[in-house]
Amino acid sequence: MFEDKKVAFYTLGCKLNFSESSTIARQLNEIGFIRNDFNLGADLFVINTCSVTENANKECRRI
């Protein structure tokens, strides 16, 4: 269904955010998405952030 579609991730925050992004990436891979570098573009972008830490909050605003 989504063969050869590219997905790119931008993850900020704690270890839980990175774990969640990894889980989402695996699930998307199972239906045909190929992971790509965020800066190279994609058909789908996943931006996973949190605002718990001040640094993550500042970085999120820059995206």
C-alpha positions as CSV (number, residue, x, y, z in Angstrom):
1,M,0.0,0.0,0.0
2,F,2.8,2.5,0.9
3,E,5.7,0.8,-0.9
4,D,8.6,3.1,-1.6
5,K,7.0,5.9,0.4
6,K,9.6,7.7,2.6
7,V,9.2,8.7,6.3
8,A,11.5,11.0,8.2
9,F,11.6,11.6,11.9
10,Y,12.6,14.6,14.1
11,T,12.6,13.6,17.7
12,L,13.3,15.8,20.7
13,G,12.9,15.2,24.4
14,C,13.4,12.3,26.7
15,K,14.2,8.6,26.1
16,L,10.5,7.9,26.0
17,N,10.2,10.1,22.9
18,F,13.0,8.3,21.1
19,S,11.4,5.0,22.1
20,E,8.0,6.1,20.7
21,S,9.6,7.3,17.5
22,S,11.3,3.9,17.1
23,T,8.0,2.1,17.6
24,I,6.3,4.3,15.0
25,A,9.2,3.8,12.6
26,R,8.9,0.0,13.0
27,Q,5.1,0.1,12.4
28,L,5.4,2.2,9.4
29,N,8.2,0.0,8.0
30,E,5.9,-3.0,8.3
31,I,3.4,-1.4,6.0
32,G,6.0,-0.4,3.4
33,F,7.5,3.0,4.4
34,I,11.3,3.5,4.1
35,R,13.0,5.6,6.7
36,N,14.8,8.7,5.3
37,D,17.0,11.5,6.7
38,F,14.8,14.4,7.8
39,N,16.9,16.9,5.7
40,L,16.5,14.8,2.5
41,G,12.8,15.1,2.5
42,A,10.0,12.5,2.7
43,D,6.4,11.7,1.9
44,L,5.6,11.7,5.6
45,F,7.3,13.7,8.4
46,V,6.9,12.7,12.1
47,I,7.9,15.4,14.5
48,N,7.9,14.0,18.0
49,T,8.5,16.5,20.8
50,C,7.7,17.4,24.3
51,S,7.7,20.5,26.3
52,V,8.7,19.0,29.6
53,T,12.3,20.3,29.5
54,E,13.2,23.9,28.6
55,N,15.7,22.8,26.0
56,A,13.2,20.6,24.2
57,N,10.7,23.4,24.3
58,K,13.1,25.9,22.8
59,E,14.3,23.5,20.1
60,C,10.6,22.6,19.2
61,R,9.9,26.3,18.5
62,R,12.8,26.4,16.0
63,I,11.4,23.7,13.8
